[in-house]
């Protein structure tokens, strides 16, 4: 977790940089409030900020207020105000602007290290809580709500870019039999392993989440039907193998339903697109499982692809 030091005093900056290096903390140092504001708006910006009150370009109080605006989207920054001001009113002013802590200059190294460690601990806890809110506890995939929110965002984006969005609804075949025959612990391990395989070879902007039970949902932006069908078949093959269980091994297979949005027509709702994928998945189950089917306007499956799968299984 990186630190951003914003300090225009050459003496104070040199001293604090020396401490941070001795403690082997990762950090950046700048001496201007506007430069710091630019850095903090970038992806992957430092989340812990050591911030001088008096700065050129933009003072620490104004910068602190702007940092809190960024935090409105859920990305939290922990800020420690550094200043020679020591009146109680100054402390209240800093806290009202959004500072998390306050450290008087000249900086005492023990106090500085304590503040940094507390900030890192709080940011780590906040990150853990956010991960828990957005992810499935067992598989560590996105949870249903976060996956659907991502699908909604990608559908809206597709209307601007003109690119299709593909979704794949995948279901483990006969999963109840695994739980009944080998126990729920074996079933949980199987879900974890299937999730791991579904995450393999994803593009950075693809989404995969646990839709519910033994169902998984993949969202593939800028992906046409042919590419989505081939991706679904790759996933089917990657999962169609024996999984270890306490008393040996058991085979697993996937059935998958595929559909694609049409950005040139009226925007489909999330529920309409999911219904199409569900119809395609039902058709795959109906036709014997362990196969991929696509939704088409003429019916819940694509006959061309049904033949292609049959010839290549």
Buried (B, 14 or more C-beta within 10 A) or exposed (E): BEBBBBBBBEEBBEBBBEBBEEEEBEBEBBBBBEBBBEBBEEEEBBBBBBBBBBBEBBBBBBBBBBBBEBBEEEBBBBBBBBBEBEEEEBBEBBBEBBBBBBBBBEBEEEEBBEBBEBBBEBBEEBBEEEEEEBBBEEBEBBBBEBBBBBBBBBBEBBBEEEBBBBBBBBBBBBBEEBBEEBBEEBBEBBBEBBBEBBBEEEEEEBBBBBBEEBBBBBBBBBBEBEBBBBBBBEBBBBBBEEBEBEEEEBEBBBBBBBBBBEBEEEBBEBEEBBBBBBBBBBBBBEBEBBBBBBBBEEEBBBEEBBEBBEEEE
